[in-house]
Amino acid sequence: APPGWVGDWHPAPKRQWMLYLTGCIEAEVSDGERRQFTPGSVTLVEDTMGKGHRSRVVGSEAVLLAVVYVGESESVC
C-alpha cells in the first residue's frame, strides 16, 4: 500500500494472518480501538462479519505485508 493509502470500513474476506514487512499501518476496529503495526508485527485478523475494520498507511514509506489465509479446519494455539 502506498503512502497516503486509506482503506474504508470492511470485514476481512476470511481469517488471515498478516505479517508486516515494511512501513507503518494504523488499523481501527469497530469499538474505536486503534493500533499501529510496523515491520515485525504479526496479527490474526478474524473480523469476517459486521462492520470490520479500516486502515491507513502512516508516514512516507509504503506498507508491504504478507497475508496467510487460515483454513476453516485449522485451530489457533
Rosetta silent file (secondary structure, phi, psi, omega in degrees, C-alpha in Angstrom):
SEQUENCE: APPGWVGDWHPAPKRQWMLYLTGCIEAEVSDGERRQFTPGSVTLVEDTMGKGHRSRVVGSEAVLLAVVYVGESESVC
SCORE:     score description
SCORE:     0.000 S_00000001
   1 L     0.000  130.935 -177.154    0.000    0.000    0.000 S_00000001
   2 L   -76.627  161.304  174.820    1.481    3.364   -0.988 S_00000001
   3 L   -53.410  138.954 -179.741    1.931    6.347    1.352 S_00000001
   4 L    88.719   -8.001 -178.383   -1.407    8.090    1.876 S_00000001
   5 L   -65.677  139.399  176.312   -3.473    4.937    1.238 S_00000001
   6 E  -133.113  130.406  174.976   -6.715    4.644    3.219 S_00000001
   7 E  -109.464  117.919 -178.496   -8.970    1.590    3.353 S_00000001
   8 E   -69.703  176.723 -176.726  -12.540    2.371    4.423 S_00000001
   9 E   -54.372  132.620  176.927  -14.598    0.096    6.696 S_00000001
  10 E  -166.686  147.350  172.900  -14.719   -3.535    5.553 S_00000001
  11 L   -80.678  157.160  174.658  -14.715   -7.037    7.031 S_00000001
  12 L   -68.534  145.949 -179.471  -11.802   -9.365    6.278 S_00000001
  13 L   -66.367  -28.765  173.910  -12.573  -11.775    3.416 S_00000001
  14 L  -166.747  170.476  178.138  -11.625  -14.696    5.685 S_00000001
  15 L   -59.164  136.182 -175.937   -9.488  -15.386    8.779 S_00000001
  16 E  -155.337  145.082  169.774   -5.927  -14.433    7.955 S_00000001
  17 E   -88.254  137.913  175.257   -2.511  -13.840    9.450 S_00000001
  18 E  -120.636  124.956 -179.211   -0.919  -10.547    8.417 S_00000001
  19 E  -113.466  116.478 -173.691    2.860  -10.211    8.609 S_00000001
  20 E   -88.275  123.378 -173.593    4.100   -6.626    8.301 S_00000001
  21 E  -105.558  -39.616  177.789    7.341   -6.283    6.332 S_00000001
  22 E  -142.977  159.084  174.661    7.806   -2.542    5.657 S_00000001
  23 L    75.915 -170.279 -179.263    6.179    0.746    6.596 S_00000001
  24 E  -137.164  131.864  178.194    3.602    1.535    9.258 S_00000001
  25 E  -127.224  142.339  176.367   -0.140    0.968    9.100 S_00000001
  26 E  -110.099  131.262  177.405   -2.811    2.010   11.571 S_00000001
  27 E  -117.099  141.060  175.872   -5.926   -0.127   11.955 S_00000001
  28 E  -121.589  131.529  178.319   -9.143    0.867   13.707 S_00000001
  29 E  -100.824  171.774 -169.912  -11.717   -1.713   14.791 S_00000001
  30 L   -61.797  -22.322  178.433  -15.455   -1.210   15.285 S_00000001
  31 L   -87.532    4.739  176.809  -15.191   -0.368   19.016 S_00000001
  32 L    95.587   -8.708  179.189  -12.866    2.556   18.208 S_00000001
  33 L   -66.914  136.871  177.786   -9.597    0.936   19.291 S_00000001
  34 E  -123.769  141.047  176.263   -6.650    1.900   17.075 S_00000001
  35 E  -140.434  149.845  175.605   -3.274    0.216   16.800 S_00000001
  36 E  -107.679  141.774 -179.531   -0.217    0.750   14.658 S_00000001
  37 E  -123.315  132.065 -176.929    1.708   -2.111   13.082 S_00000001
  38 L  -124.729  174.397 -179.244    5.323   -1.866   11.936 S_00000001
  39 L   -51.051  132.207 -177.548    7.854   -4.308   10.451 S_00000001
  40 L    98.484  -15.688  177.210    7.949   -7.495   12.507 S_00000001
  41 L   -73.135  147.657  176.139    4.346   -7.177   13.710 S_00000001
  42 E  -136.313  132.704  178.034    2.026  -10.136   13.160 S_00000001
  43 E  -131.537  150.145  171.299   -1.757  -10.072   13.570 S_00000001
  44 E  -104.214  115.135 -177.904   -4.562  -12.597   13.269 S_00000001
  45 E   -97.774  120.236 -175.498   -7.480  -10.861   11.568 S_00000001
  46 L  -126.573    8.144 -177.332  -10.814  -12.507   12.365 S_00000001
  47 L   -84.389   71.765 -174.884  -13.441   -9.791   11.792 S_00000001
  48 L   -86.682   -4.462  178.519  -15.083  -11.554    8.859 S_00000001
  49 L  -134.867  163.862  177.637  -18.600  -10.254    9.585 S_00000001
  50 L    79.020 -154.681 -175.961  -20.149   -6.950   10.559 S_00000001
  51 L   -65.425  -33.939  179.158  -18.523   -3.537   10.188 S_00000001
  52 L    81.760 -131.425 -175.766  -14.983   -4.932   10.173 S_00000001
  53 E  -147.688  167.821  170.731  -12.073   -2.506   10.341 S_00000001
  54 E  -132.114  159.069 -176.581  -10.474    0.372    8.495 S_00000001
  55 E  -149.916  162.421  179.091   -6.815    1.110    7.996 S_00000001
  56 E  -153.349  149.952  175.865   -4.396    3.695    6.666 S_00000001
  57 E   -79.326  132.514  179.066   -0.720    3.981    5.867 S_00000001
  58 E  -107.459  131.056  176.947    1.118    6.203    8.359 S_00000001
  59 L    91.191 -169.079 -172.348    4.230    8.068    7.234 S_00000001
  60 L  -102.353    2.425 -179.880    6.058    8.255    3.918 S_00000001
  61 L  -102.039  137.665  176.700    7.038    4.600    3.466 S_00000001
  62 L   -64.410  150.529  177.067    4.897    2.121    1.549 S_00000001
  63 L   -98.068  127.196  174.143    3.485   -0.813    3.508 S_00000001
  64 E  -120.290  129.551  178.828    4.372   -4.299    2.334 S_00000001
  65 E  -141.085  160.011  175.021    2.816   -7.253    4.077 S_00000001
  66 E  -108.985  137.997 -179.799    2.312  -10.965    3.617 S_00000001
  67 E  -117.431  128.928  178.330   -1.150  -12.447    4.063 S_00000001
  68 E  -121.492  113.848  179.303   -1.675  -16.086    5.001 S_00000001
  69 E   -73.181  141.309 -179.899   -5.274  -17.330    4.893 S_00000001
  70 L  -100.212  124.812  178.988   -6.320  -19.641    7.715 S_00000001
  71 L   -67.593  157.999 -178.646   -8.341  -22.689    6.662 S_00000001
  72 L   -61.142  -33.608 -174.888  -11.657  -23.470    8.313 S_00000001
  73 L   -89.290   -5.835 -178.595  -10.382  -26.640    9.973 S_00000001
  74 L   -79.852  144.649  174.721   -7.189  -25.142   11.430 S_00000001
  75 L  -109.994  153.061 -179.408   -7.059  -24.224   15.083 S_00000001
  76 L  -108.124  127.527  179.974   -5.013  -21.406   16.556 S_00000001
  77 L   -96.845    0.000    0.000   -2.968  -22.108   19.669 S_00000001
